Amino acid sequence: LFCNDHRDATKMENPDLTAVELVKQLASQWNSMTDADKQKYVDLASADVERYKNECKEAGIEPKVGGEGTKKRKSKGGEGSKSPAAPAPEPEVKPKKVKTPSKSPKPKPGLLPFVLPKGMRQSDAPSEAALSFGTSEGAELVGRHILYNWRGVGWCEGTIKQQNTKNKKTIDNDPINFYVHYELDDNESAHVLELKAYKGGDDAPLDAWVLLEEDPDPPAESEPPSEPEPPAEPEPPAESDPP
């Protein structure tokens, strides 16, 4: 939300910035803000979560906030790899194996919450074969949307753009299986997506992820209440006959 509000103005003031430099500039602006100034965006994100839950409640359905057992994902290795732009991203580092925490992390101010995009729902976990290197089942995941819980950033929506077909491209000796594009910073990241990290919801660990699919029965849009009809004017009393 912060990036959306400030990206255009920052690009106009700094037209020569690359996409990576723009992300760093926005991150610097965020880090220089006080907690009081950041609270506006934290409140907006929380309000959007409540909106989704309320719409589900009014429609009489349970909101999708979690999934069954899942897997960790690893960040992209090689030149130009980084987490998507975020309100408070960590410094860019060389890729290393990520271990899923045994306990759910405590929420931090400014992290993006788990919010399903409008018209989408969490999909069932894919098969192990679909996540194996270079399989035909994995090729069917190209074009699918995901949510990924980035460290220091929170939940970001991305699109699987490509299946890796070169087993020499690895992260900590594990073959990369997919490349995912994140609209938040217009950047592509390499992933080793695994079933044991497949979980959604605000209680999901860092580096968790879920697949998304179109919701055939999304919560109905609440209609504004109709205006009440004005009360009828009372009839005047009948005039009495003169004596």
N, C-alpha and C positions, 0 to 999 in steps of 0.2 A: 504493500500500500504506500509506503514511504517512497519507494523507487518510482512508482507510477506517478506520484505527485510531483516529483522533482527531476525526472529523467529529461523531459523536453527542455526545461529551462537550463539545465546543466549543459546539455548538448549545444544550445544556442550560445551560451557564454563561452564554451570551449569546443568550437567546431572541429578542431584538429585531433581530438581525442579518439583513440581506437576504442573498440567495444570493451576490451579488458581495462583500459585506462579509465573509461567512463564508470565502470563498476567500482573501481578503486576510489574514484572521486566521490561517488554516492556513499560508499562505505565510510569514507572519511567524514563526510557531512553528518552521517548518522552518529558516528562515534563522538563527534564534537557536541552533540545535543545533550541537554540535561535530561534526567529521568522524567521530569515533569513534561518536557516537550515530547518525549517518546511515548508518553502514556496515551496521547491521542490515538496513535496508530495501534497500540495494544488494545485499547478500548474498541476501536473499529473492527479489529480482527475478532475479538470476543463477541461483539454484537452480531457479526455475520454468522458465527457458530450458533448463537442463540436463535437467529432468524431461521436457519436451516432446521434446528430441532423443533421450533414452534410450528413450522410449516408441516413437518412430518407428523407432529402431534395432532394438528387440525385435520390432517388427511387420514388419521387413524392408522398410521404405519410406524414401525420402529425405525429410527434413523440408523443408517449403516455407520458404525463407528469402530469396527474391528474386524479381524479375519482370523482364520485358523493358522496354525504353525507356519513359519516363514523363514526367510533367509536374509543374510546380510548382503550388502552390496559394497563394492569397493570403488573408490573414486578413480577417475581417468589418470592413466600414467602418460608420461612423455611430455613433449613440449606443448605448452599452452593449456595444460590440464588445471582445472580448478573447480571449486564448488560454484553453484549458481550464485548470482548476485543476491545479497540479502541485507536486511537491516544491520546485521552485525556479523559479517563473515570472518572466519579465521584467516590468518595469513596463508598465502599459497605455499604449499610444501610438496616435496617429492612424494609420490604415491607410496603408501605402505599398507600392509594388511590391517584391516579393521576388525576388531573383535567386538561382538555384540555384548553390551553390558549385561550382567546377570540381573540387575535391577533397573526398573524404569527410571530414566533421569528426571530430576525435578525440573518443572517448567521454569524457563528463564524469561524475563521481560524482553520483548522484541522478537522472539522466535515465532515463525509462522505456524499457526495451529493446523490441525488436521481438518480440512474443510473440503468436502466433495464438490467439484465443479457443478454448476447448474446443469441439470439434465443428465448427469452421470451418476453411476453407483459403483461400489467396489465389486470387482469380479471375483469369482472363485480362483483359487491358486492354480497356476499352470502345472502341467506335468513335469516330472524330472527330466524327461526327454526333451521338452521344449526349451529347457535351460542348459542342456548339454551343448558342447561346442559343435557348431556347424551342422545341426540336424534340420531335417525338413519341417519338423514340428516347431522348431525355433523360428524358422523363416516366416511362419504364419503369424508371429507376434509383431513383425515389422508393421508400423503404422498404428499400433496400439498406444493408448495413453497410460501413463503411470503417475503415481505420487511417490516421491522419495523423501525420506526424512534426513536432510543434510545436517551434518554436525555444525553447530554455530549458526545455522540458518533456519531450520525448520522444514515444514512440508512444502515441496515445490512440485508443480505439475510439469511433466515432460512427455515427449513423443519418441517412441523407439523408431529411429531412422534407418538403422542398418544392423544386420547380423554380421559379426566378425567371421571371416572365412580363412584367416591366416593364424595358425596355431602358434606362430612365433611372437604374436602380440599378447603379452601376458601382464598380469599384476601379481607380484610375488609368486611367480611360477604358475599361477592359475590362468588359463586362457580367458581372455576377454570374450564375453558372449554377445554383448550389444553395445551400440552407440546411441545415446539418448540426447535429443535436443531440448534445451530448456529456454522457453520464451522469455523468462524473467530477465536473463542477461544475454539472450541470443547467442548461446554458446552450446557446443556439443561435448558431452563427456562420455568416456568409456566406462563400462560397468562389468563387474562379475556378479550378476544377479543370482541369488541362491534361495532355495525354498525355505531354509531355516530362518531367514530374515523377512518372510512374507507376513506382514501384520500391519493393520491400520489402526487409527484411533490415537487419542491424545496420550494414552498410556503405552504406546508402542516405543521400543527402544530406538536409539539413534541408528541410522543406516538401515532402518526398516523400509519396506516398499510394498506397494500394492498395484495391481492392474486395474484399470477402469473400463467400464463399458456403458453404453447408452442405457438409460433407465426407461423401460417401456411404460412405466406407470409413475412418473414423477409427482411429487406433492402438488396439489392444485394451488394455483395462485389465489390468494384470499381476495375476495371482492370487497370494495369499500362499502360500508353500510349505506343503505338508501336513506334519503332524507325523509323524515316523517311528514305526513300530510298536515297542512295547517288545520287547526280545529275549526269546525263549522261555526259560523256566526249564529248566535241564539236568535230565535224568532222574536220580533217585538210583541208585546202584549196586545191582545185584541182591544180595540177601542169600545167602550161601553156606550149604549144608546143614551142620548140626552134625556133627562127626565121629562 
